[in-house]
Structure formats: C-alpha cells, structure tokens
Amino acid sequence: MSDMSETLGEWNEIEKQKTRRLYDKNLRILKYNPFVYQIDRNGVVTFKTFRGTLYFYSAINILVFKSMIFRTGAKGALAFVEDITKGRGLW
C-alpha cells in the first residue's frame, strides 16, 4: 500500500510542477501586453473592460467572460480582450 501512496505523491508533485510552469509561462506572455490587469493571490488575472470583467485562470488556461468559459492560453486571452475592446481601451 505504501508503494501506491508514494506513486500518488510523486504524481501530485509532477502535476504541481506542470501547473507552476504553465502559470509562469502565461505570466511572461502577459507581462508584455498593452492592457491593464490585476492578479489576485490565487493567480487569477482580471481584465476590467467597458463590456464586463474577464477572468483568466493562468494556471489551467481557462478564460471566463459573462458566464462563458473558453479554454485558451495567454495569447488567446489577450486576443479576446483586444477583440471585445476594439481599441477603445479598458476601464
């Protein structure tokens, strides 16, 4: 039984590392964008626009906008923000 618990512990550690790498990669991409955003203590990136608030969960590549959920990375999230603002800027 201890072999399974060790295997499960190793698996969980690998998943944590994978999530952390994805989070770091997405934040590097977001750092060089023209949009204003906030990151809360849970790592959720928030874009406030005149059309509503977008939430980008950068550790799992999920974008939420008005109860619609999209599976995308940081580049896709930035493209979505740019598309809905159409150059009018964020609020």
Secondary structure as the mmCIF struct_conf table of DSSP 4:
data_model
#
loop_
_struct_conf.conf_type_id
_struct_conf.id
_struct_conf.beg_label_comp_id
_struct_conf.beg_label_asym_id
_struct_conf.beg_label_seq_id
_struct_conf.end_label_comp_id
_struct_conf.end_label_asym_id
_struct_conf.end_label_seq_id
HELX_RH_AL_P HELX_RH_AL_P1 SER A 2 LYS A 31
TURN_TY1_P TURN_TY1_P1 TYR A 32 TYR A 32
BEND BEND1 PRO A 34 PHE A 35
STRN STRN1 GLN A 38 ILE A 39
TURN_TY1_P TURN_TY1_P2 ARG A 41 ASN A 42
STRN STRN2 VAL A 44 THR A 49
TURN_TY1_P TURN_TY1_P3 PHE A 50 ARG A 51
STRN STRN3 GLY A 52 TYR A 57
TURN_TY1_P TURN_TY1_P4 SER A 58 ASN A 61
STRN STRN4 ILE A 62 PHE A 65
TURN_TY1_P TURN_TY1_P5 LYS A 66 SER A 67
STRN STRN5 MET A 68 ARG A 71
HELX_RH_AL_P HELX_RH_AL_P2 ALA A 74 THR A 85
TURN_TY1_P TURN_TY1_P6 LYS A 86 GLY A 87
BEND BEND2 ARG A 88 ARG A 88
#
